[in-house]
Amino acid sequence: MARASAAAQDPPAARASSGAHSIEQDVLLTAVLCLIAFGAVMVYSASSATSVVAGRGDGTALLIRYVIFAALGFVGLNLALRFPLKRLLALTGPLLAVAFVLLIAVKIPGIGVSVNGARRWIGVGELQFQPSELAKLALVLYTARFLADRPRGFTRSGELLPLALIVGGAMLLVVTQPDLGTALVSGFTCAAMLVAAGIRLRWLAGYAGVAGVFVLLYSLSAPYRRARLTSFLDPWNHASDIGFQAVQGQIAIGSGGLFGRGLGESVQKISYLPEAHTDFILSVIGEELGVIGLCGLLLLYGLVAWAGLRIAQSASGRYAKLLAAGLTSLILCQALLNLFAVLGIAPLTGVPLPFLSYGSTSLVTLLVAVGLLLNIARGGSTKARAVTAEPDARRSKDEYGDDLPDRSRRNRRPRSASARGRRRAAH
C-alpha cells in the first residue's frame, strides 16, 4: 500500500527509485538509435562521391568506420548503463586528472598528432582519439559532484572559484590545441548545470563576463582567427577565401528547398563543401532532404532534450539530477553550436553534429553519456557522504539519492497502547 501511495503521488520519481522502465528511457533510446541510423546514411552520402572521385575505393570506407565506432559506442553505453553511480562518483577525480594529463600530452611532439594545423589527437594511424572529448565528460561529472557536495547552496560567489579554475583550466588547454568549439561546448554545459543548481544569475554573469573577455582576446590574438571572426560578420564578402566554407554550406541548405534534391543528389558535397561528412553534414542534409529533413532532425533532438530533462526531473538525489541535466546539456549545446555555425548565426568552430557527423571519439563519448542517462533513469544512485549539518527532517532522500531515516518529531514519539486503542475505537 505504501508503494502504491508513493507511485500515485509522484509517478516519475517512484519509477526511478524502483528501477522500473519508463517512457523517458524508450524515447531517449529510440531517438538516439534513429540519429545513429540517419547518421550512417548521411555519412555515406556525404563522403562516398568524393572518395570515389579521389580514387579511394568504393566510397564505403568512412561508413564502415562510422559503424565500427558506433558499435564501440554502444558497448560503452551498455557499460555505463550498468556502472554503479557510487563508483562513478569515486572515479570522477582520477578521470579528471587523466583528462588533464592527456590534454597536456597532446601538445608534446611525437605524442600528439597534428591534422590540418591542429594538434588534437593521440594515437597511431586509424586508432586515434581526442582527449578533449574525454575532458568534456569529465568536467560534467566533476561539476555535478562539486554542486551536489553543497546541497544547501552557496552564500558567496567566491565559493564557485574552485570549479571556475578547473573548468577554465581545461578550456584553456583545449583552446590552445586549437579547438575553440569544444571549449565553448564545455563552458556552456557547465553554465547550464549551474543554472540547474540554482546559482544566482548575477554570479554566473560575472564569471561568464570574465570568460567572454578571454575568448574575445584569444579570437583577436592571431590573424587567421581575426579573419574568421570578420568572415562570420560578412561571409559573402569573403566567399573566395576565409568565408568559402560558410557560404557553400548556406548555398547547400538554400538549394534544398522544402523537400530537397533527393537522397544522394547533393551537388555541393562534391568538391565545393569541405568537410561535408563532419562539421557540415547538416548542409548536406538540408540540400538532399530539404526543410522537411531538417525539421525531422530537430524533432529527434527535441525528443532527446525532453527525455533527458524528464530524467533529470525525476532522478533520485541531487547528484543524479545535476548529472542528468549536465549530460543532456552536453548533447544539446554541441548540437546547437553546430546548427548555429552552419546557419551563419555563430562563427565556425569545428564542432561535429552529435550522433550524425563522422567523428569517432565524439560518437563514443556521447553514447557513453546516453548510457549514464539511462542508468539514472533506471534509479541509479550513490551513497551519501558525511555532512556536518543535520539534514532536513522532511527529506526522505539524501542529496545522493539514498534513503534517510524519518526523523520527524511525530515518528520519534512512541505510540502508546491507549492511543492505538482510541484510534481503533474511533473507526
Beta strands, then each sheet from edge to edge (+ up, - down):
strand 1: 112-115
strand 2: 118-124
strand 3: 127-129
sheet 1: 1+ 2- 3+
end
